[in-house]
């Protein structure tokens, strides 16, 4: 998690978050996206502010966009692969901040 860049909400009131990945032909499960928050950008809560699943289709690239209006000053995104037997490939997280 230390390698994740924090997102600051000091000048934004909303966030569109898109997560995309490609699944292997033998995939059996998708991804879970965890959004955690911090008041200072250093110490993060260990309980999700938000979480959502990205469903899967073997051999396909899937994406999902959600809109968030967090009250926290900073957030980080953690992507969890729910498939213990196959990797998720080409994972991208794209954020758009808004006012």
PETAMO-V112224 format. One record per backbone hydrogen bond with DSSP energy under -1.0 kcal/mol. CO is the residue of the C=O (numbers start at 0). NH is the residue of the N-H. E is the energy in kcal/mol with one decimal. If there is no record, write none. Layout:
CO:NH:E / CO:NH:E
//
This chain:
0:3:-1.6 / 6:74:-1.8 / 13:97:-2.3 / 14:67:-3.4 / 15:95:-2.1 / 16:65:-2.3 / 17:93:-3.2 / 18:63:-2.0 / 19:91:-2.8 / 20:61:-2.5 / 21:88:-3.0 / 23:26:-1.6 / 29:81:-2.5 / 30:53:-2.9 / 31:79:-3.2 / 32:51:-1.8 / 33:77:-2.9 / 34:48:-3.2 / 34:49:-1.5 / 35:75:-2.0 / 36:44:-2.8 / 37:73:-1.9 / 49:34:-2.8 / 51:32:-3.4 / 53:30:-1.9 / 56:59:-1.8 / 59:22:-2.3 / 61:20:-2.1 / 63:18:-2.3 / 65:16:-2.9 / 67:14:-2.3 / 72:8:-3.0 / 73:37:-2.1 / 74:6:-2.8 / 75:35:-2.4 / 77:33:-3.3 / 79:31:-2.6 / 88:21:-3.2 / 91:19:-2.6 / 93:17:-2.9 / 95:15:-2.6 / 97:12:-2.8 / 97:13:-1.8
//
